[in-house]
Amino acid sequence: MKRICQLAQLILDFYREEPKELRQLEALRICKVFRRWGVLYIRCPNPEAVAAIVDAGLAIAEPVARLRLAKKITVLNNNSSIVTFPLDFSKIKA
C-alpha cells in the first residue's frame, strides 16, 4: 500500500467532515504533493489525475490559502507544468 504524502493528507483532513469534497479530491491520493519557494506542487502520474485535480482546484486552494502553505499551486504531469492557480489571501475569511 502506497503511503499518502503529508501535505496531501493535510488537505484531505481539512475536508474530513465533508464527504462530497473528499470524493472530489480522491485523485490527490495518487499524486505527489510538495512545496518549494512558496509554491505547492502537485505531480500527477497520469492525465486523468491531472483533469481531476484541475476540476478540484478551488477545493484544494481553500485549505492551502487558509493554512498559508503556499502563494500558488502548480499542477505537473511528466515534470511539465499543466496549470497554475494563484492564491488570493485577501479573500480568505478568518
DRENDO-1510 file (C-alpha; in Angstrom, 1 decimal, always signed):
<recs>
REC; n; res; u; v; w
REC; 1; MET; +0.0; +0.0; +0.0 .
REC; 2; LYS; +1.4; +3.4; -1.0 .
REC; 3; ARG; +1.6; +5.9; +1.8 .
REC; 4; ILE; +0.0; +9.3; +1.1 .
REC; 5; CYS; +2.3; +12.3; +1.5 .
REC; 6; GLN; +1.8; +14.6; +4.4 .
REC; 7; LEU; +0.7; +17.7; +2.5 .
REC; 8; ALA; -1.9; +15.7; +0.6 .
REC; 9; GLN; -3.1; +14.2; +3.9 .
REC; 10; LEU; -3.3; +17.7; +5.4 .
REC; 11; ILE; -5.6; +18.9; +2.5 .
REC; 12; LEU; -7.8; +15.8; +2.8 .
REC; 13; ASP; -8.0; +16.2; +6.6 .
REC; 14; PHE; -9.3; +19.8; +6.1 .
REC; 15; TYR; -12.5; +18.2; +4.5 .
REC; 16; ARG; -12.8; +15.1; +6.7 .
REC; 17; GLU; -16.3; +16.1; +7.7 .
REC; 18; GLU; -17.5; +16.8; +4.1 .
REC; 19; PRO; -17.8; +13.6; +2.0 .
REC; 20; LYS; -18.7; +15.4; -1.2 .
REC; 21; GLU; -15.4; +17.3; -1.2 .
REC; 22; LEU; -13.4; +14.2; -0.2 .
REC; 23; ARG; -14.8; +12.3; -3.2 .
REC; 24; GLN; -13.8; +15.3; -5.4 .
REC; 25; LEU; -10.2; +15.2; -4.0 .
REC; 26; GLU; -9.8; +11.4; -4.3 .
REC; 27; ALA; -7.2; +11.9; -7.1 .
REC; 28; LEU; -5.0; +13.7; -4.7 .
REC; 29; ARG; -4.2; +10.3; -3.0 .
REC; 30; ILE; -2.2; +9.1; -6.0 .
REC; 31; CYS; -0.3; +12.4; -6.6 .
REC; 32; LYS; +2.9; +13.6; -5.0 .
REC; 33; VAL; +2.4; +16.9; -3.2 .
REC; 34; PHE; +5.4; +19.0; -2.2 .
REC; 35; ARG; +6.4; +22.7; -1.5 .
REC; 36; ARG; +9.2; +24.8; -2.8 .
REC; 37; TRP; +9.7; +28.6; -2.6 .
REC; 38; GLY; +6.1; +29.4; -1.9 .
REC; 39; VAL; +4.7; +27.1; -4.5 .
REC; 40; LEU; +2.7; +24.0; -3.8 .
REC; 41; TYR; +3.4; +21.4; -6.5 .
REC; 42; ILE; +1.0; +18.6; -7.3 .
REC; 43; ARG; +2.7; +16.0; -9.5 .
REC; 44; CYS; +0.1; +13.7; -11.1 .
REC; 45; PRO; +1.0; +10.3; -12.6 .
REC; 46; ASN; -1.5; +10.4; -15.5 .
REC; 47; PRO; -3.7; +12.8; -17.5 .
REC; 48; GLU; -6.9; +11.5; -15.7 .
REC; 49; ALA; -5.5; +12.6; -12.3 .
REC; 50; VAL; -4.5; +16.0; -13.8 .
REC; 51; ALA; -8.0; +16.5; -15.0 .
REC; 52; ALA; -9.5; +15.6; -11.6 .
REC; 53; ILE; -7.1; +17.9; -9.8 .
REC; 54; VAL; -7.8; +20.8; -12.1 .
REC; 55; ASP; -11.5; +20.3; -11.6 .
REC; 56; ALA; -11.0; +20.3; -7.8 .
REC; 57; GLY; -8.8; +23.4; -7.9 .
REC; 58; LEU; -11.0; +25.5; -5.7 .
REC; 59; ALA; -11.3; +22.7; -3.1 .
REC; 60; ILE; -7.6; +22.4; -3.0 .
REC; 61; ALA; -7.0; +26.2; -2.9 .
REC; 62; GLU; -9.1; +26.9; +0.2 .
REC; 63; PRO; -7.1; +24.8; +2.7 .
REC; 64; VAL; -3.8; +25.9; +1.2 .
REC; 65; ALA; -4.7; +29.5; +1.5 .
REC; 66; ARG; -6.3; +29.2; +5.0 .
REC; 67; LEU; -3.2; +27.4; +6.3 .
REC; 68; ARG; -0.9; +29.7; +4.3 .
REC; 69; LEU; +1.0; +26.8; +2.9 .
REC; 70; ALA; +1.9; +28.5; -0.4 .
REC; 71; LYS; +1.3; +31.5; -2.6 .
REC; 72; LYS; +0.3; +29.5; -5.7 .
REC; 73; ILE; -0.4; +25.9; -6.7 .
REC; 74; THR; +1.1; +24.3; -9.8 .
REC; 75; VAL; -0.1; +21.0; -11.2 .
REC; 76; LEU; +2.5; +18.9; -13.0 .
REC; 77; ASN; +2.5; +15.9; -15.4 .
REC; 78; ASN; +5.7; +14.3; -16.6 .
REC; 79; ASN; +7.6; +17.2; -14.9 .
REC; 80; SER; +5.9; +19.8; -17.1 .
REC; 81; SER; +3.6; +22.4; -15.8 .
REC; 82; ILE; +0.0; +22.0; -16.8 .
REC; 83; VAL; -1.8; +24.8; -14.8 .
REC; 84; THR; -1.0; +27.3; -12.1 .
REC; 85; PHE; -3.5; +28.6; -9.5 .
REC; 86; PRO; -2.5; +31.9; -7.8 .
REC; 87; LEU; -3.9; +32.2; -4.3 .
REC; 88; ASP; -5.5; +35.4; -3.0 .
REC; 89; PHE; -5.2; +35.6; +0.8 .
REC; 90; SER; -7.2; +38.8; +1.0 .
REC; 91; LYS; -10.4; +36.9; +0.1 .
REC; 92; ILE; -10.0; +34.3; +2.9 .
REC; 93; LYS; -12.2; +35.0; +6.0 .
REC; 94; ALA; -10.5; +34.1; +9.3 .
</recs>
